[in-house]
Amino acid sequence: MPPSPRPTAPDGRTSPSELVLWYRRPATVWEGECLPIGNGALGVGVFGGVRHERLQFTEKTLWTGGPGSREGYDHGDWPEPRTTVIEELRRRIDQRGRVSPEELARRLGRPRRGYGAQQTFGDLLLDFPDAPDGIPAGYRRALDLDDAVATIRYRHRGVAHRREYFASHPAGVVVGRLSADRAGAVTVTVGFRTPHPGVRVTADSGRLMVRGALTDNGLVFEAQVHVMAESGTVTDDGTRLTVTGADSVLIVLAAGTDYAPRYPGYRGADPHRAVTDAVDRAVRRDPAALRAEHVADHRGLFHRVRLDLDHHVPDRPTDELLAGYRGTGGPAERALERLYFQYGRYLLIASSRPGTLPAHLQGVWNDSTSPPWSADYHTNINLQMAYWPAETTNLPETAEPLDDFVTALRVPGRRTAARIFGSPGWVVFNETNAFGFTGVHDYPTAFWFPEAAAWLALMLWDRYRFGLDREHLRRTVYPALREAGEFWLANLHPDPRDGTLVVSPSYSPEHGDVTAGAAMSQQIVGELLDATLRAAETLDTDPGLRADLGAALARLDPGLRIGGWRHLQEWRADLDDPHDTHRHVSHLFALHPGSRIHPGTPESAAARVSLTARGDGGTGWSRAWKINHWARLHDGDHAHRVLAGQLRESTLPNLWDTHPPFQLDGNLGATAGIAEMLLQSHLDAVDVLPALPRTWPTGTATGLRARGDITVDISWTDGHPTTVTLHTARNGTVHVRSTLFQEPFTVTTAPLESPRFRRVTPTSIILETHAGATYSLTRAENDHAQTPSGGVVEFYSFPGSRQHFRGATSEDRHP
Ligand code: FUC
């Protein structure tokens, strides 16, 4: 884990309850209306029904498919080598320039068997016989992002009822607490329902035991629900528990499976022990302590970033706020945009915590046995997008499951590389499951994407760039990079047109023909080889490999071509259609998430042309990606326009993103995009407010992370930064870009120390930094101060002693 994310920032919100999704009605459908809570492993959709409450839940490792599947399972691997086919296809592409996706699928694809899908576990059903049928007075269903607690409140016959639900990561359980303000007013029956056949449900001594095995693959699953009443009585009818006349009721749920993320068997211990222990431990605790532990754990992550947009939270339910949202600005709209930003962070915390699988297409929420795209891990954009906000919004721990997942994938991925390509290294294609599916299937327009492994390895490398955890680099990141690098060193193909090295066969995700050297292929492989080289240099290892990487980079086609209508080409040949609005904008990888396209260059101008042509619409995740692209083009207004479109047209009442259907990647990608609007650091400089839209003239963002183990707080007024504070964890230098430096400014440091900096351009400085120090760069308010280039530099050295350096620039003093 990268060290030293800054500890919880002081909470400057006017009211903590501002970050709340709330509604005046229970959910009637799961998709888009339920309130999601989760602890990384368990995901619950809370409906908030009054007489009948449905708590739909799943455990993330509950997957059909894989070893033991009735369909059979081979990881998508060919039984025999396909290297001659690859070579033959490369020759055909050399000769004819292309092959069709159908031909590629015919020659290299295989019918998918035993792939499986993530599964709903079932529903916990709470029936309240004394509750009214309709929607009672004062009904309110809310999800407080600050506490990660869902609450249902209503009044009935003079009694105020309250139901609370949360999913605790430290305790490994979901907790429900049902209470009323009159003694003995809680009566409830707790039952369980599941679509899986053959499940045994028993109720005894206040505990519901649920146990079964998936028909498809025999994966064992178990849940236990303990119900405790404060006064009142608990009885059972064999399969359901009933509490009568209690003051309050505590419900504790734990669930697990015998899945283990290990090749080749993917099975571990029977879940019984762990589930029993989790429930036993939780019910022995004081309920208030259990809740306090959960809230503290959640806030330890959630509170690290604060965003204020000079907003005003109107007293309107979230669905109405969303329905009324136009994207034209104003304090109420900013409140929704801010809520949406923080909701992405909330959703990542809830769906990705250490010790389980990464967030899937729906995070950790799934109500189906056949969810869209299996609720799997699509690796041609979606899985990567889910983790874009992890580092930038100061949640590095949430990306640990991605590290583990990538590490585990390398094992089957090696075999796939050997079978299909006859090469060393590891590979994974368009999508994967919980069982190391690294091979191919045969859906022509969505299967061929061997660059996915490189992209995933780059995700890990980027994590290193933020946290600078050398040990993590050595143990986890570098092995993934090196093996992906070895794969591409063995597989790059000299293009007969000019001798440059290209990927072939190459397929721009879900778009066009199969050719050699599509832009995205070249851009990903280029960044991979470069990252592998830099990582090897950092670790001072593998000199031979470094030489090979350097030589390959020198010959590699960079995949950055400007075409006939001044666009960035998606393919090596100029085939782009200016009227094409395809959702994938793969050729802009080098702009985001890559870093080869710099602002102000011809390539950046071409990227803008391409992006403009693709339009501002698209599926939810496509819009989210475009927010990031526009932010990287330093066009805050356009980034905001796309964000507004996503809120208006691709967002469901519970603020889940919709493709359609619901996909969580769009939420997480949009949160990342907002962070990119406020702070960028991919070009080895800390770029402050690079894409601030006019609709956010005044605001504060604290706790954002920059590469180089730096935490940044920013305040701005009238579109201009007023204070930028850097918390630096390392000794070194940092290049800071901000329009703040165009005006007189002061530097305040803590602890006591003389700041040393040097101006680079009118809008950037290089600051010398020390581990554990804080540097506040503030727009000077007094007329003594002049710009450094004017010959007077003012420093405020903490605490409060101002030093003047007249007639000298800081360069003169601190070369
Ligand atoms: C990618 C996209 C689709 C969808 C799927 C889950 O393949 O092209 O639009 O989001 O992932």
Boltz pocket constraint, residues with backbone or C-beta under 6 A from the ligand:
constraints:
  - pocket:
      binder: B
      contacts: [[A, 361], [A, 373], [A, 378], [A, 380], [A, 382], [A, 446], [A, 510], [A, 583], [A, 619], [A, 621], [A, 659], [A, 663]]
      max_distance: 6.0
